Amino acid sequence: MMARSTLADRFGRNTCVLAQDSKQINVQLGDVSLTRFSHGNYGPEKSFIINLAGLRNRCQHG
């Protein structure tokens, strides 16, 4: 049985979830934002939309 990994496990300690709902997950990784979409009952799509500009101040780390 495989252990479940979190977004922080996958992307490192600077990862912050900006928004999450049943359809998409937005993640900030340093200056890179990743958006993953899911469609219907088929599970998450295997691609990410990557936005590189203007993201530095959108995520605060405690």
N, C-alpha and C positions, 0 to 999 in steps of 0.2 A: 504494500500500500504506500503510495507516494504522499509525502507531506505537502500540504497546501502552502504555496509561497505568496507573500504579500507583494504589493507594488513596490514597497521599499526594498524587499529582498531582490526583486528583479532589476530595479533601476538605481539603487543606492540610497544613501541616507538623505540626499537633498531632494528626494521626491516628495511632492505634495499633491494630493487630489484636489483639484479646483472645483469639480462638480461631478456628481455621479447620480444616475438614475437607471431605470431598466433598459433604456435604449442606448446610452452612451456613457463613456467614462473619459473625463478630461484630466490629464496628468501633466504637471510641470516638472521638467528635469533640467535644472539649471536655467539656461535661456531657451530651452527647447520645450514646446508644448506638444503633447501627444493626445489625439482624440481617437478613441476606438469605438466603432459603431457595431451594434448587433441588429440583425434583421429577422423578424418573425420568430419561429421556433427552431431555427437552424443554428443558434449559437453565435458567438462573436465572429465577425469577419476577421480575416488574417492580416489586414492592413491597417496602418495608422496614417492620420493626417498630421503632418509636422509643420508647425508654425515657429519661425525663428526670431521674429522681431517683436520688441516691445513687451516682453513677458517678465522681465526681471523683478518688477515690484508687485506682481499679482499674487505672490505666495509668501506668507510669512512663516518662519520657522520658530518654534518655541525654545 
